[in-house]
Structures are given as structure tokens and as C-alpha cells.
Amino acid sequence: MVWAQFGFTRGVFLMNYACSTSYACYSHVQLVPGDELLTCIISLFICGVVYFILYLYFDAVLPQEYGVPKHPLFFLKPLWDCCCKKQDINDAEHSFLIDSNLEEDDDVANIRSLVKKRKFSDEDPLVLDELRKVYADGKIAVKNFCLDVKKNTCFGLLGENGAGKTTTISMLTGMFPPTSGTALVGSYDITSEIEMVQLVIGLCPQFDILWDDLTCLEHMLFYSRIKGIDPNEEMDHAKQILREVGLYDARHRNAVNLSGGMRRRLSLAISLVGKSRITFLDEPTTGLDPASRRHIWTIIARGKRDRAIILTTHSMDEAETLCNNIGIMAHGALRCIGSAQHLKSRFGEGYLLTLSYQIENKKSATKFIKSQFQGAVRTARFRGTDQYKIPNCKVSQVFLIMENEYEKVGIKDWSISQMGLESIFQRIVKETNEKENKVEEQ
């Protein structure tokens, strides 16, 4: 009877046998304790309950393509928490040596030390502690990532394709389990409390996930209910966010009829549902025209006042405009971190000198720059305007030379600026690639 198919087959046989003999067919009156058919029915009911419980258990603990499987003894966690002291995020089981093939930047090392010593606030919405992901083929996608993100800030994560940005976000949002290490998202551990994590986060994926037959308002109501918004407040909440992203007038329009920029804004609106403590934006402006991109920037700048935002992007201008702090990833590891100005001051090599002149003075202006600034390299030339990279030179020295001489050589106007974030990004990625290649050759 333990095997449900046997109980079902035996029950059908008993009913068929009763109807095919001189005995009357079974009726509910005949189902009394001790009757074999009643025993079959009871066994089927018990098997149904047991199999359903086993289904829920194995669905929770068996690894799948997406999602974080639970520990086989997850149902004992409340008892464990009551009887045993919960381990800190920086206990030995989560401590791993970082890949030592590259020297770690001082700023990154300071963040790692801060996390390991738990010198972060309990209110910080995101803390990563030695987060690591190794795929089945042995590829290390993320190498012992440590990070602390404060509330009401936007953190920009930059990197080439394959640097580990999307994999990191996938682990933080519960798409993939980490190989080792952990993270606190909204004070919840992603390795043991992923259901709670998903209630306090918002996600705007790299590609829109929308239903063509649903309107903007219906999308918002659907996700409001998933996030547990009070039914009496969900309509006002949905309309308020649509106003913030500029889609209120299109609230009754089906997603299939929205432009690319409007669809992206709808995805961004969905990520803001439920007043999430932290919102992940994975390349939210990729493929958009400048006007739509600017609109998205305005929404993000407004949205970070109430939450922390993690932004991955390939646009240096976007990162510099929106982000309080920026981290650059290469080969799965965080290589540098700080504000845009800090990164420029620390990693920028020289300055950009832009000068304009009359066409007839081009040769004299070029000769002057080459003679006064050793190693000057022209990076751009337009009609009557040149741009030079000036390495190893102080700003005061540039001002002294230019102010005294620029009019004499036919230069009409000039300006100086720090190297852009794009140059710093390319330099760090190039250096990392070169060092990684040397390690592989050894």
C-alpha cells in the first residue's frame, strides 16, 4: 500500500470484482473500518500528502539551473538559531584566501579589512564578504568580492564583458548560488535567507522581461501584489511610480505598443515597486537614444534618495554622473574603488590640454606644445582645435607656461582637464590583462 500505484490498482480491482460477482457494487455504506477498499483509499490519501511534502522538500534542496538550493536540514534552522549562537558573516567557514596572482589595490584591501572586521553599519543595505563563483568547467567568474554599499547612494560597477558584473548581480538576487562566501542584502544572508532578500530588492535586468498583452498599469499591479503591497494601497502605489518614470499617460497602453525607451522605463519602474531597500540596474540604458538615456538618468538620480542602487554600465559618462562610488572589475575581481574624482586623481596619468588656433598658426602651435611638454601626444584634432595628453606634469607648471606664451605662438584659447574615466578604465583593464597573461604563461 506504500506504493500509490499499487493501492490505486488494488482499489479498482476490488470495485470491479464486487460489481462482476453476485455481490452488489460498493457504496459508501460498505466503507467501514477493516474494509480493504477503505484501506486503499486511506493509503492513497496518506501517500498524496507524503509525496506532496517530499516534492516541496526536494524542490527546495535539489540544485536547479536558476535559484539557490536550501540546506538539506533547512527545517532545523529555527532550532539551531535558538540553541546555538549564529555565526558572524566573517567566521572561518566564509574566510578564503584571495587569488594572489595580482597585487590588490590599497582601497580594495581597506574595504576587505572593513568587512572582515565588521566595521560596517547594520543599516548598510549591501555587504559582500568574499563572494566567489566558480563554474562547473573550472572558470572563476567572481573572485572573493568584498564590498560595503551605504544607503542613499549609487554604486557603479564597471567592467568589460565577462568581467563578472552580471554574475555578481545574479548571485545577489538569487539567480545563482555562490560557490563560497556570502553577502548581506538588506541585512539578510543570501545563502540562507534568499526569500527575504527577494522581498527587499528590485531588479532591472539587462533585457526587458515584459508581457506584451499587459498594460503598464497591469504590470505595476502584478508586481505590487508579488511584493505584498496592501491591496488598499496598490493602485495609488502603482500610479505614483508610473508618474515618477513618465509613463502615467501611457498607463493603459499594452507593452507591445511601447517604444524601446518606454519599455526600458517600465522595467525600471518595476524595479522600484515596493519601496525596495536596494535596486540592481543591469545596464539600464544600453541601446537607448540620448534623450531616453537622459530621462533614465533623471529617474535613477531621484530614486537613490530612498534606497541604494547598484548600477552596471559600459558608459563612463553615466557612471560619473550618477554614482557616488565606482568599482572597476577585471577578470572577476574588484581592481579599484572610489569616487570618480578619487579614481582620476589616483590613476589618471597626466592631463588633457585642449587649445584652439587660427589655421595659419597650426605649425607654430604644434611646435610650441612639443617643445614645452616632453612626451605630449596629440589625441584629437579638429579644424582649428587640438587635444594633447600631457604626462608627468603639474597643473601649476602648465598654467605658468601657457599663460606666458600661448598668445605669442598664435593660440587663441586653451583649457586643461584631468584624464577621463574612460582612460582610467582602459588602463586598469589593460594592466590586469597583461598581468593575467604573464601568470598564465608561467
C-alpha positions as CSV (number, residue, x, y, z in Angstrom):
1,M,0.0,0.0,0.0
2,V,3.0,2.3,0.4
3,W,3.3,2.5,-3.4
4,A,0.4,4.6,-4.5
5,Q,0.0,2.9,-7.9
6,F,-0.5,-0.5,-6.1
7,G,-3.1,1.0,-3.8
8,F,-5.0,2.5,-6.7
9,T,-4.8,-0.7,-8.8
10,R,-6.0,-2.8,-5.9
11,G,-8.9,-0.4,-5.2
12,V,-10.0,-0.5,-8.8
13,F,-9.7,-4.4,-8.8
14,L,-11.9,-4.6,-5.6
15,M,-14.6,-2.4,-7.0
16,N,-14.6,-4.2,-10.4
17,Y,-14.7,-7.6,-8.6
18,A,-17.6,-6.6,-6.4
19,C,-19.6,-5.4,-9.4
20,S,-18.8,-8.5,-11.5
21,T,-20.0,-11.1,-8.9
22,S,-23.2,-11.7,-7.1
23,Y,-22.3,-9.1,-4.5
24,A,-23.6,-5.6,-5.1
25,C,-21.2,-2.8,-6.2
26,Y,-19.6,-0.8,-3.4
27,S,-21.4,2.0,-1.8
28,H,-20.4,4.5,0.9
29,V,-22.3,2.4,3.4
30,Q,-20.0,-0.5,2.9
31,L,-16.8,1.5,3.5
32,V,-16.3,0.6,7.2
33,P,-13.2,0.2,9.2
34,G,-11.4,-3.0,8.3
35,D,-12.7,-3.0,4.7
36,E,-9.9,-3.5,2.2
37,L,-11.2,-0.8,-0.2
38,L,-11.3,1.8,2.6
39,T,-7.7,0.8,3.5
40,C,-6.7,1.5,-0.2
41,I,-8.4,4.9,-0.2
42,I,-6.8,5.9,3.1
43,S,-3.4,4.8,1.9
44,L,-3.8,6.9,-1.3
45,F,-4.7,9.9,0.7
46,I,-1.7,9.5,3.0
47,C,0.6,8.9,0.0
48,G,-0.7,12.0,-1.6
49,V,0.2,14.1,1.5
50,V,3.6,12.5,1.9
51,Y,4.5,12.8,-1.8
52,F,3.5,16.4,-1.8
53,I,5.7,17.1,1.2
54,L,8.6,15.3,-0.5
55,Y,8.0,17.3,-3.6
56,L,8.3,20.6,-1.7
57,Y,11.4,19.3,0.1
58,F,13.3,18.1,-3.0
59,D,12.2,21.2,-4.9
60,A,13.8,23.3,-2.2
61,V,17.1,21.4,-1.7
62,L,18.0,20.0,-5.2
63,P,20.2,22.3,-7.4
64,Q,18.5,23.7,-10.4
65,E,19.6,25.9,-13.3
66,Y,18.4,29.0,-11.5
67,G,17.8,29.7,-7.8
68,V,19.7,29.0,-4.6
69,P,19.1,25.5,-3.1
70,K,18.5,25.2,0.6
71,H,20.5,23.2,3.0
72,P,19.1,19.6,3.4
73,L,18.4,20.3,7.0
74,F,17.0,23.8,6.5
75,F,13.8,22.9,8.5
76,L,16.0,22.6,11.6
77,K,17.3,26.2,11.3
78,P,14.9,27.8,13.8
79,L,16.0,25.2,16.4
80,W,19.7,25.8,15.5
81,D,19.2,29.6,15.9
82,C,17.6,29.1,19.3
83,C,20.2,26.6,20.7
84,C,23.4,27.8,19.1
85,K,25.0,31.2,18.5
86,K,24.6,32.3,14.9
87,Q,28.0,32.6,13.2
88,D,29.2,36.0,12.1
89,I,29.5,36.8,8.4
90,N,33.3,36.8,8.8
91,D,33.6,33.4,10.5
92,A,36.1,30.9,9.3
93,E,33.7,29.0,7.2
94,H,33.4,32.0,4.9
95,S,37.0,33.0,5.0
96,F,39.0,32.2,1.9
97,L,42.3,33.4,0.6
98,I,42.1,35.7,-2.3
99,D,43.7,34.9,-5.6
100,S,47.3,36.1,-5.1
101,N,48.4,36.3,-8.7
102,L,47.8,40.0,-8.7
103,E,48.6,42.7,-6.1
104,E,45.4,44.1,-4.5
105,D,44.8,47.8,-4.6
106,D,45.0,49.6,-1.3
107,D,41.4,50.9,-1.5
108,V,40.1,47.4,-2.2
109,A,42.2,46.0,0.6
110,N,40.8,48.6,3.0
111,I,37.2,47.6,2.0
112,R,38.1,43.9,2.6
113,S,39.5,44.7,6.0
114,L,36.5,46.8,6.9
115,V,34.1,43.9,6.0
116,K,36.2,41.2,7.8
117,K,36.3,43.3,11.0
118,R,32.6,44.0,10.7
119,K,33.2,47.8,10.8
120,F,30.1,48.5,8.8
121,S,26.7,49.7,9.9
122,D,23.8,47.2,10.4
123,E,21.8,49.6,8.3
124,D,24.1,49.3,5.2
125,P,21.8,47.7,2.6
126,L,24.6,45.7,0.9
127,V,27.7,44.0,2.3
128,L,29.7,41.4,0.3
129,D,32.1,39.1,2.1
130,E,34.5,37.0,0.0
131,L,31.8,36.3,-2.6
132,R,33.1,33.8,-5.1
133,K,31.7,31.9,-8.1
134,V,33.4,29.0,-9.9
135,Y,31.5,27.4,-12.7
136,A,31.5,23.6,-13.3
137,D,34.1,23.9,-16.0
138,G,36.5,25.5,-13.5
139,K,36.2,29.0,-14.7
140,I,36.4,31.6,-11.9
141,A,33.7,34.2,-12.7
142,V,33.9,36.2,-9.4
143,K,37.0,36.2,-7.1
144,N,36.4,36.8,-3.4
145,F,34.5,40.0,-3.9
146,C,34.2,42.3,-0.8
147,L,32.1,45.5,-0.8
148,D,30.1,47.8,1.5
149,V,27.4,50.0,0.0
150,K,25.8,52.7,2.1
151,K,22.1,53.7,1.8
152,N,21.0,56.6,-0.3
153,T,23.9,56.1,-2.7
154,C,24.5,54.7,-6.2
155,F,27.4,52.3,-6.7
156,G,28.7,51.9,-10.2
157,L,30.2,48.6,-11.3
158,L,32.3,48.9,-14.4
159,G,34.0,46.2,-16.4
160,E,34.4,44.6,-19.8
161,N,32.0,41.8,-21.0
162,G,32.9,38.7,-19.0
163,A,34.4,40.7,-16.1
164,G,31.8,39.2,-13.6
165,K,29.4,42.1,-13.2
166,T,26.2,40.2,-14.2
167,T,27.3,37.0,-12.4
168,T,27.7,39.1,-9.2
169,I,24.2,40.6,-9.5
170,S,22.8,37.1,-10.3
171,M,24.2,35.8,-7.0
172,L,22.9,38.7,-5.0
173,T,19.4,38.4,-6.5
174,G,19.2,34.6,-6.0
175,M,19.6,33.5,-9.7
176,F,22.8,31.5,-8.9
177,P,24.2,30.3,-5.6
178,P,27.7,31.4,-4.7
179,T,30.4,28.8,-4.6
180,S,31.7,30.3,-1.4
181,G,31.5,33.4,0.7
182,T,28.2,35.3,1.3
183,A,26.5,38.7,1.2
184,L,24.1,40.6,3.3
185,V,21.3,42.2,1.2
186,G,19.0,44.3,3.4
187,S,20.6,42.5,6.4
188,Y,19.6,39.1,5.0
189,D,22.1,36.4,4.1
190,I,21.8,35.3,0.5
191,T,22.9,31.8,1.4
192,S,20.2,31.1,3.9
193,E,17.5,33.8,3.6
194,I,17.1,34.3,-0.1
195,E,13.3,34.5,0.2
196,M,13.6,37.5,2.5
197,V,16.3,39.0,0.2
198,Q,14.0,38.9,-2.8
199,L,11.3,40.9,-0.8
200,V,13.6,43.9,-0.2
201,I,15.3,44.2,-3.6
202,G,14.3,45.5,-7.0
203,L,15.9,44.3,-10.3
204,C,16.0,45.9,-13.7
205,P,17.6,43.2,-15.9
206,Q,19.8,43.8,-18.9
207,F,16.9,42.8,-21.2
208,D,13.3,43.7,-20.7
209,I,11.0,41.0,-19.3
210,L,7.5,42.2,-20.1
211,W,4.2,40.7,-21.1
212,D,3.1,42.2,-24.4
213,D,-0.6,41.7,-23.6
214,L,-0.5,43.6,-20.3
215,T,-0.7,47.3,-19.9
216,C,1.8,49.4,-17.9
217,L,-0.6,49.7,-15.0
218,E,-1.3,45.9,-15.0
219,H,2.4,45.2,-14.9
220,M,2.7,47.5,-11.9
221,L,-0.2,46.0,-10.1
222,F,1.1,42.4,-10.8
223,Y,4.5,43.2,-9.2
224,S,2.9,45.2,-6.4
225,R,1.0,42.1,-5.3
226,I,4.1,39.9,-5.6
227,K,5.9,42.4,-3.3
228,G,3.0,42.3,-0.8
229,I,1.7,45.8,-1.1
230,D,-1.5,46.4,0.8
231,P,-4.5,45.9,-1.6
232,N,-5.9,49.2,-0.5
233,E,-2.7,51.0,-1.5
234,E,-1.5,49.1,-4.5
235,M,-3.4,51.2,-7.1
236,D,-2.0,54.5,-5.7
237,H,1.4,53.0,-5.3
238,A,1.5,51.8,-9.0
239,K,0.2,55.1,-10.3
240,Q,2.8,57.1,-8.3
241,I,5.7,55.1,-9.7
242,L,4.3,55.5,-13.2
243,R,4.2,59.2,-12.7
244,E,7.8,59.2,-11.5
245,V,9.0,57.5,-14.6
246,G,6.8,59.5,-17.0
247,L,4.5,56.6,-18.0
248,Y,1.3,57.7,-16.3
249,D,-0.3,59.0,-19.6
250,A,0.6,55.6,-21.2
251,R,-0.7,53.5,-18.2
252,H,-3.4,51.8,-20.3
253,R,-1.2,51.1,-23.3
254,N,-0.1,47.5,-23.8
255,A,3.6,46.8,-23.5
256,V,3.8,45.6,-27.2
257,N,2.9,49.2,-28.2
258,L,5.6,50.9,-26.2
259,S,8.8,52.3,-27.8
260,G,12.1,51.0,-26.7
261,G,12.7,53.8,-24.3
262,M,9.3,53.5,-22.8
263,R,9.7,49.7,-22.3
264,R,13.0,50.4,-20.5
265,R,11.3,52.9,-18.3
266,L,8.6,50.4,-17.4
267,S,11.3,47.8,-16.5
268,L,12.9,50.5,-14.3
269,A,9.5,51.3,-12.7
270,I,9.0,47.6,-11.9
271,S,12.4,47.6,-10.0
272,L,11.2,50.5,-7.8
273,V,8.0,48.7,-6.8
274,G,7.6,48.0,-3.0
275,K,10.0,50.7,-1.8
276,S,12.9,48.2,-2.1
277,R,15.9,48.9,0.1
278,I,18.3,48.1,-2.7
279,T,17.8,48.2,-6.5
280,F,20.0,46.4,-9.1
281,L,20.2,48.0,-12.5
282,D,22.0,45.9,-15.1
283,E,23.0,48.2,-18.0
284,P,19.6,50.1,-17.9
285,T,20.4,52.5,-20.8
286,T,22.0,50.1,-23.3
287,G,20.7,50.7,-26.8
288,L,18.7,53.8,-25.9
289,D,18.9,57.2,-27.7
290,P,20.4,60.2,-25.9
291,A,17.0,61.7,-24.9
292,S,15.8,58.4,-23.4
293,R,19.1,57.8,-21.7
294,R,18.9,61.3,-20.0
295,H,15.4,60.5,-18.9
296,I,16.5,57.3,-17.3
297,W,19.4,59.1,-15.6
298,T,16.9,61.6,-14.0
299,I,14.8,58.7,-12.7
300,I,17.9,56.9,-11.2
301,A,19.2,60.1,-9.6
302,R,15.8,60.7,-8.0
303,G,15.4,57.0,-6.9
304,K,18.7,56.7,-5.0
305,R,17.3,59.2,-2.3
306,D,15.3,56.4,-0.8
307,R,17.4,53.3,-1.4
308,A,20.8,52.1,-2.5
309,I,21.3,51.5,-6.2
310,I,23.8,49.1,-7.8
311,L,24.4,50.1,-11.4
312,T,26.4,48.2,-14.0
313,T,27.2,50.1,-17.2
314,H,29.6,50.4,-20.1
315,S,29.1,54.2,-20.2
316,M,31.7,56.2,-18.3
317,D,29.6,59.3,-18.5
318,E,26.7,57.5,-16.9
319,A,28.8,56.2,-14.1
320,E,30.4,59.6,-13.4
321,T,27.1,61.4,-13.5
322,L,25.1,59.0,-11.3
323,C,27.4,57.2,-9.0
324,N,28.8,58.2,-5.6
325,N,31.4,55.5,-5.8
326,I,32.7,53.4,-8.7
327,G,34.3,50.0,-8.8
328,I,36.2,48.5,-11.8
329,M,36.1,44.8,-12.2
330,A,38.5,42.8,-14.4
331,H,38.9,39.0,-14.6
332,G,36.3,38.5,-11.9
333,A,38.0,40.7,-9.2
334,L,37.5,44.2,-8.0
335,R,40.6,46.1,-9.1
336,C,39.9,49.6,-7.7
337,I,37.2,51.6,-5.9
338,G,36.4,55.2,-5.1
339,S,34.6,58.2,-6.3
340,A,35.2,59.3,-9.9
341,Q,37.3,62.2,-8.7
342,H,39.4,59.9,-6.5
343,L,40.0,57.5,-9.3
344,K,41.0,60.3,-11.6
345,S,43.4,61.7,-9.0
346,R,45.0,58.4,-8.2
347,F,45.1,56.6,-11.5
348,G,45.0,59.4,-14.1
349,E,48.3,59.8,-15.9
350,G,48.7,63.5,-16.7
351,Y,46.2,65.9,-18.1
352,L,44.3,66.7,-21.3
353,L,45.3,70.1,-22.8
354,T,42.9,71.5,-25.4
355,L,43.9,74.5,-27.5
356,S,42.3,76.4,-30.4
357,Y,44.2,78.5,-33.0
358,Q,43.9,80.1,-36.4
359,I,44.6,77.6,-39.2
360,E,47.7,79.5,-40.3
361,N,49.2,79.1,-36.8
362,K,48.8,75.3,-36.7
363,K,52.5,74.6,-37.2
364,S,53.7,77.1,-34.6
365,A,51.2,75.9,-32.0
366,T,52.1,72.3,-32.6
367,K,55.9,73.1,-32.3
368,F,55.3,75.1,-29.1
369,I,53.5,72.2,-27.4
370,K,56.0,69.6,-28.4
371,S,58.9,71.8,-27.2
372,Q,57.4,72.8,-23.9
373,F,55.8,69.5,-22.8
374,Q,58.0,66.4,-23.1
375,G,56.0,63.3,-24.1
376,A,53.0,65.3,-25.2
377,V,50.8,63.1,-27.5
378,R,48.0,64.5,-29.7
379,T,44.8,62.6,-29.0
380,A,42.4,64.5,-31.2
381,R,42.4,67.1,-34.0
382,F,39.5,69.1,-35.3
383,R,39.5,72.2,-37.6
384,G,41.4,74.8,-35.5
385,T,41.4,72.7,-32.3
386,D,43.9,70.1,-31.0
387,Q,43.9,68.0,-27.9
388,Y,47.0,66.7,-26.2
389,K,47.8,64.3,-23.5
390,I,50.4,65.8,-21.2
391,P,52.0,63.2,-19.0
392,N,54.1,63.7,-15.8
393,C,53.4,67.4,-15.5
394,K,51.9,69.6,-12.7
395,V,48.9,71.8,-13.3
396,S,50.8,74.8,-12.0
397,Q,53.6,74.2,-14.5
398,V,51.1,74.0,-17.3
399,F,49.4,77.3,-16.3
400,L,52.8,79.0,-16.0
401,I,53.9,78.0,-19.4
402,M,50.6,78.6,-21.2
403,E,49.7,82.0,-19.6
404,N,53.1,83.5,-20.5
405,E,53.4,82.1,-24.1
406,Y,50.2,81.0,-25.7
407,E,49.3,84.3,-27.4
408,K,52.8,84.6,-28.8
409,V,52.5,81.4,-30.8
410,G,49.1,82.1,-32.2
411,I,47.0,80.1,-29.7
412,K,43.6,81.8,-29.2
413,D,42.3,79.8,-26.2
414,W,43.2,76.8,-24.2
415,S,41.9,74.6,-21.3
416,I,43.2,71.8,-19.2
417,S,41.3,68.9,-17.6
418,Q,42.0,65.6,-15.9
419,M,42.2,62.4,-17.8
420,G,38.7,61.0,-18.2
421,L,37.3,57.9,-16.5
422,E,37.4,56.1,-19.9
423,S,41.2,56.4,-20.0
424,I,41.5,55.1,-16.4
425,F,39.2,52.2,-17.1
426,Q,41.2,51.2,-20.2
427,R,44.5,51.5,-18.3
428,I,43.3,49.3,-15.4
429,V,41.8,46.6,-17.7
430,K,44.9,46.6,-19.9
431,E,47.3,46.2,-16.9
432,T,45.2,43.5,-15.5
433,N,45.1,41.6,-18.8
434,E,48.8,41.9,-19.2
435,K,49.5,40.6,-15.6
436,E,47.0,37.7,-16.0
437,N,48.6,36.7,-19.3
438,K,52.1,36.6,-17.7
439,V,50.7,34.4,-14.9
440,E,49.2,32.0,-17.4
441,E,52.4,31.8,-19.3
442,Q,54.3,30.9,-16.2
